[in-house]
Amino acid sequence: MELVSDLCLLLVILHAPAVLALSTHVAVIYPQDPVLRMGSNLTASCWIHSDLGVHASSLFWTLNGQPLPGSLYRVLSPTNLSVTLAGLNASRQTSGDNLVCHNHKGHILAGSCLYIGMPPEKPVNLTCWSRNTKDLTCSWAPGGRGETHISTQYALKYKLRWYGKEKECEDYTHVQPYSCSITRDLHLFTPYEIWVEASNQLGRATSDVITLDILDVVTTDPPSGVIVGRVGQLEDQLSVRWEAPPALKDFLFQAKYQIRYRLEDSQDWKVMDDVGNQTSCRLAGLRPGTVYFVQVRCNPVGIYGSRKAGIWSEWSHPTAASTPHSERLMTGSCDSKSTLRRELKQFFNWVRKLPYGCSNMSMKLYDQWRVLMQDSHKARNQVDFVF
C-alpha cells in the first residue's frame, strides 16, 4: 500500500505542478514561460488557491495588456480557468509575450512569458581571414531569413584536419555580429576544419565545414606613407608613392597593389588593377586644375611560398592632391583614347628628330616632351588637341 501511495503522489506531481506551487502563491499559470514554435497552439491554465474564495468563472486573461475574448476560456474546475491560443506568431516583445491571469477587479494573480519563434537554420557564408598571420577570424550569417525570434546561440568550432581535437572559439566580437577570432595556439602549414553550430530551445543546425590553411587567407594593414604629388607642371598627371605594410616586412611574400582615385566632387572611384608589386605609380589622363582623392590597398601574395593569393586589405586613408591649372582654351568633349593616340603619334615624331633616336627613350624624355608641348600651347593660347 505504501508503494501505491507513493506512485499516486508522483502522478499528481507530474500532471498538476501548478497545484503544488499554490502552497506559496495565490495563483499560478501552467505551463510557466513556455518556448513554442510559430504557428503552434497553446492551452494555459490559471490555478487559484481555494482559500481566496474566488470562483474561476470570475477570472479573465490578458495578452500583452489586451483582454482576451471569453470565447477562448474554459472553466475546468472552481479553481482552474484555461485559455486556448491558436496559431501563435512570433513575439514583438524582447522579453516575450506576457500572458496574465486577473481577478474580477483586474488585479494580477499570476503571469507567464510566452517565447514564440523558430529553430535555427543552417548558418551560411562562413569566411575566414588572418591578419598578418597573428590570428584567424571567421564570420558567418544566420541561415534562412536569419531571425528565429528567440534567443539563439552560435558557436564557432574548429580542429586541425588530421590530428587535432575539436575546440570552440572563445573571442566572440561584439563590434561585428556573428564573428569570432582565434588568437591562441595557431598552426601554420596545417589545414583547419571550421564550422558553425547554431542552437536554441527549439532545435539546432550546423553549417558546412570549410577547410583552409592560414597562409592562404592572410590579409594585412593598408599600405602606409601614401604620397600623392604633381609631376612637374604636367597638367593631367599625378604621381603616387607608398610603402609596403610594415607588419609584412619580415615575411617572404610578393605583394600586389591596387589604386583607386576619384574627383573631389564625385563618389565614383576609378580602379587601377595593373599596378603589380611596385610601390609607385603615375595617374594620367586627369583633368587639369582638379583635386583628386587617392587610396591604395595591398594583397599579400605567396606568404611563405603559399600558392594562393591572400585577401585584399582595407583601403588606405584618402590622400588628396591637385593637378596644375591649364591655360588652354578647353572646348569640345573629352575623348581620352583619341587624345592619347594623337599625343603618342606626335611624341614619336618628335623623338625621331632627335640625334639618338629611340634608344634612350624613357618617361623622363616623355615628360620633357609634354612640358615643351604645354609651353607651346600657352604661347599660342589655342587648342592643338581636341579633348
C-alpha positions in Angstrom: 0.0 0.0 0.0 2.8 2.4 0.8 4.3 1.9 -2.7 0.9 2.6 -4.3 0.6 5.8 -2.3 4.0 6.9 -3.5 3.1 6.3 -7.1 -0.2 8.3 -6.8 1.7 11.2 -5.3 4.2 11.1 -8.2 1.3 11.2 -10.8 -0.1 14.3 -9.0 3.3 16.0 -9.2 3.6 15.3 -12.9 0.1 16.2 -14.0 -0.6 19.2 -11.7 2.6 21.1 -10.9 0.7 24.3 -10.7 -1.4 23.0 -7.8 1.6 22.2 -5.8 3.0 25.7 -6.3 -0.1 27.2 -4.7 1.3 26.5 -1.3 3.3 29.7 -1.7 1.3 31.6 -4.3 -2.3 32.8 -4.6 -2.3 31.6 -8.2 0.0 30.2 -10.8 -0.2 29.7 -14.6 0.8 26.4 -16.2 2.8 26.0 -18.4 5.1 28.6 -17.0 7.3 30.6 -19.6 6.9 28.0 -22.4 9.0 28.2 -25.6 6.8 27.5 -28.6 7.2 27.2 -32.3 5.5 29.8 -34.5 2.0 28.6 -35.7 1.5 26.3 -32.7 -1.4 26.3 -30.3 -1.3 26.7 -26.5 -3.7 25.9 -23.8 -2.8 27.6 -20.5 -4.4 27.2 -17.1 -4.7 29.6 -14.2 -4.9 27.8 -10.9 -6.1 29.8 -7.9 -5.9 29.0 -4.2 -9.2 27.7 -2.8 -8.7 30.0 0.3 -9.3 33.0 -1.9 -13.0 32.3 -2.1 -12.9 33.2 -5.8 -14.6 31.1 -8.5 -12.6 30.5 -11.7 -15.5 31.8 -13.8 -14.9 35.4 -12.5 -11.3 35.5 -13.8 -10.1 36.8 -17.1 -7.0 36.7 -19.3 -4.8 39.4 -21.0 -2.0 39.0 -23.5 0.4 41.9 -23.6 -2.1 44.1 -21.8 -5.0 43.3 -24.1 -8.0 41.3 -22.8 -8.6 38.0 -24.5 -12.2 37.2 -25.6 -14.2 35.0 -23.2 -14.9 32.6 -26.1 -11.3 31.3 -25.7 -11.9 30.4 -22.0 -12.9 27.2 -20.4 -13.8 26.6 -16.7 -12.1 23.3 -15.8 -13.0 23.5 -12.1 -13.9 26.1 -9.5 -10.2 26.9 -9.1 -9.0 26.4 -12.7 -9.7 28.6 -15.8 -8.0 27.8 -19.1 -7.4 29.8 -22.3 -6.6 28.4 -25.7 -4.5 30.4 -28.2 -4.2 29.2 -31.8 -1.7 30.0 -34.5 0.8 31.8 -32.3 3.0 34.4 -34.0 6.5 35.5 -33.1 6.7 37.9 -30.2 7.5 41.6 -30.8 8.4 41.9 -27.1 12.1 41.5 -26.4 11.2 39.7 -23.1 8.5 37.5 -24.6 4.7 37.9 -24.7 3.1 38.5 -21.3 0.1 36.2 -20.6 -1.6 37.3 -17.4 -4.4 36.0 -15.2 -6.6 38.6 -13.4 -9.4 38.5 -10.8 -12.7 40.2 -11.5 -11.3 43.6 -10.2 -8.5 43.5 -12.7 -5.8 42.7 -10.1 -3.0 40.5 -11.4 -3.0 37.0 -9.9 -0.2 35.3 -12.0 1.7 35.7 -15.2 3.7 33.7 -17.7 6.0 34.7 -20.6 5.5 33.1 -24.0 8.6 32.7 -26.2 7.5 32.1 -29.7 10.0 31.5 -32.5 11.7 29.1 -34.9 14.6 26.7 -34.7 17.7 28.0 -36.4 18.5 27.2 -40.0 22.0 26.2 -41.2 24.4 29.1 -40.9 25.8 30.3 -44.3 28.6 32.4 -45.8 31.3 31.2 -43.5 34.5 33.0 -44.4 37.8 33.4 -42.5 40.9 35.6 -42.8 44.1 36.1 -40.9 45.6 39.5 -40.2 49.4 39.2 -40.6 49.2 35.5 -39.5 48.6 36.7 -35.9 45.0 35.4 -35.6 42.3 33.6 -37.5 38.9 35.5 -37.6 35.8 34.0 -39.1 32.4 35.5 -39.8 29.1 33.9 -40.9 25.4 34.8 -41.5 22.3 33.1 -40.0 20.5 30.8 -42.4 17.2 31.5 -44.0 15.7 34.9 -43.0 18.1 35.0 -40.1 15.5 35.7 -37.4 14.4 33.0 -35.0 12.7 35.5 -32.7 14.1 33.7 -29.6 17.5 33.6 -28.0 19.8 31.7 -30.4 23.5 30.8 -29.7 26.2 30.4 -32.3 29.4 28.5 -31.7 32.4 28.6 -34.0 34.1 25.2 -33.9 37.4 24.2 -35.4 40.1 21.5 -35.3 43.3 20.6 -37.1 42.4 18.5 -40.1 44.5 15.4 -39.4 45.1 15.1 -35.7 43.5 18.0 -33.8 40.8 17.9 -31.1 37.6 19.8 -31.6 37.7 23.3 -30.0 35.4 26.3 -29.7 36.4 29.8 -30.5 36.3 32.0 -27.3 36.8 35.5 -28.5 33.4 36.5 -30.0 33.4 40.0 -31.2 30.7 42.5 -30.3 31.6 45.1 -32.9 30.8 42.7 -35.8 27.9 40.3 -35.1 28.3 36.6 -36.0 32.1 36.6 -35.8 34.9 35.2 -33.7 38.7 35.4 -33.5 41.1 32.5 -32.7 44.2 34.1 -31.2 46.0 31.3 -29.4 47.8 28.1 -30.5 47.7 28.9 -34.2 49.4 26.5 -36.6 50.8 27.4 -39.9 51.2 24.9 -42.8 48.4 22.8 -41.4 44.8 22.8 -42.7 42.0 23.7 -40.3 38.4 22.4 -40.5 36.0 25.1 -39.4 32.2 25.2 -38.9 29.4 26.9 -37.0 26.8 25.4 -34.8 23.5 27.3 -34.1 21.1 26.2 -31.3 18.1 27.4 -29.4 15.4 25.7 -27.3 13.6 24.6 -30.5 16.5 23.0 -32.3 20.0 23.2 -33.7 21.7 23.4 -37.1 25.3 23.1 -38.4 27.0 24.9 -41.3 29.0 23.3 -44.0 32.6 22.6 -43.0 35.3 24.7 -44.7 38.9 23.6 -44.9 41.7 26.2 -45.1 45.3 27.0 -44.4 46.0 30.2 -42.6 48.7 31.1 -45.1 46.1 31.1 -47.9 43.8 33.7 -46.2 46.3 36.3 -45.0 45.3 39.9 -45.1 47.3 42.9 -43.8 47.2 46.6 -43.0 46.8 49.1 -45.8 50.0 50.4 -47.3 51.5 53.3 -45.3 53.1 56.6 -46.2 50.9 57.2 -49.3 52.1 60.4 -51.0 50.4 61.9 -54.0 52.1 64.8 -55.9 52.3 66.6 -59.1 54.6 65.5 -62.0 56.4 68.8 -62.6 54.0 71.1 -64.5 52.2 68.3 -66.4 48.6 69.3 -66.2 47.0 65.8 -66.5 49.1 63.6 -64.3 49.8 62.9 -60.6 52.4 60.6 -59.1 51.5 58.1 -56.2 54.1 56.6 -53.9 53.6 54.3 -50.9 55.3 51.9 -48.5 54.7 48.2 -48.1 52.7 47.3 -44.9 55.1 47.3 -42.0 53.6 44.2 -40.5 54.7 42.1 -43.5 58.2 43.3 -43.9 59.7 40.2 -42.2 57.6 37.8 -44.4 58.6 36.1 -47.6 55.9 37.4 -49.9 55.2 39.1 -53.2 52.7 41.9 -52.7 50.4 43.3 -55.3 48.6 46.6 -55.1 45.6 48.4 -56.4 45.0 52.1 -56.6 41.7 53.9 -56.8 41.0 57.6 -57.3 38.1 60.0 -57.7 37.3 63.6 -58.3 36.8 65.8 -55.2 33.1 66.3 -56.0 32.4 62.7 -57.1 31.7 59.5 -55.3 32.7 57.3 -58.3 36.0 55.6 -57.9 38.2 54.5 -60.8 40.3 51.5 -60.0 43.8 50.6 -61.4 44.2 46.8 -61.3 47.6 46.5 -63.1 49.9 48.1 -60.6 51.7 44.9 -59.8 54.2 44.8 -56.9 55.7 48.2 -57.5 55.3 50.9 -54.8 54.8 53.8 -57.1 52.6 54.7 -60.0 51.6 57.5 -62.2 48.0 58.6 -62.9 47.5 60.0 -66.4 44.6 61.5 -68.3 43.4 63.6 -65.4 41.6 66.9 -65.5 43.9 70.0 -65.2 43.3 72.1 -62.1 41.3 69.4 -60.3 41.6 67.9 -56.8 41.8 64.1 -56.7 41.5 61.7 -53.7 43.7 58.6 -54.0 43.7 55.3 -52.0 45.9 52.2 -52.1 45.4 48.7 -50.9 47.6 45.5 -50.7 47.2 41.8 -51.3 50.0 39.7 -49.8 50.7 37.0 -52.4 52.7 33.9 -51.7 53.3 34.2 -47.9 56.0 31.7 -47.1 55.6 30.2 -50.5 51.8 29.7 -50.5 50.5 29.2 -54.0 47.3 31.2 -53.3 46.7 34.9 -53.3 45.8 36.5 -50.0 42.9 38.7 -49.2 42.8 42.4 -50.1 43.5 44.8 -47.2 41.3 47.8 -46.4 42.0 50.9 -48.5 44.4 53.4 -47.1 43.1 56.7 -45.8 42.3 59.1 -48.7 45.2 61.3 -49.8 44.4 64.5 -51.8 46.4 66.4 -54.4 45.5 68.7 -57.3 46.7 68.8 -60.9 48.2 72.1 -62.2 45.8 74.6 -63.8 45.7 74.6 -67.6 45.9 77.8 -69.6 44.4 76.2 -72.7 41.1 77.1 -74.1 39.2 74.0 -73.3 36.4 73.3 -75.8 34.6 70.2 -77.1 34.2 66.9 -75.3 36.7 64.7 -73.6 38.0 61.7 -75.6 41.0 60.4 -73.6 41.8 57.5 -76.0 41.9 59.6 -79.2 43.8 62.2 -77.3 46.4 59.7 -76.2 46.8 58.3 -79.7 47.4 61.8 -81.1 49.8 62.7 -78.4 51.8 59.4 -78.8 52.0 59.9 -82.6 53.3 63.4 -82.1 55.7 62.2 -79.4 57.2 59.6 -81.6 57.5 62.0 -84.5 59.4 64.4 -82.2 61.7 61.6 -80.9 62.7 60.5 -84.4 64.1 64.0 -85.0 66.4 63.6 -82.0 70.0 62.6 -82.9 70.0 59.5 -80.7 66.7 58.2 -82.0 64.6 55.9 -79.7 67.4 54.0 -78.0 67.3 56.2 -74.9 63.6 56.8 -74.7 62.2 57.0 -71.2 59.5 58.5 -69.1 61.8 61.4 -68.4 62.1 62.0 -72.1 58.3 61.8 -72.4 57.9 64.3 -69.6 60.3 66.6 -71.3 58.2 66.5 -74.5 55.0 67.1 -72.6 56.4 70.2 -71.0 57.5 71.5 -74.4 54.1 70.9 -75.8 52.4 72.7 -72.9 54.7 75.7 -73.2 53.8 75.7 -76.9 50.1 75.7 -76.1 50.5 78.5 -73.7 52.4 80.6 -76.2 49.8 80.2 -78.9 46.9 80.2 -76.5 44.9 77.9 -78.7 43.8 74.3 -78.7 46.0 71.8 -80.6 44.3 68.7 -79.4 40.6 68.0 -79.2 39.5 66.9 -75.7 
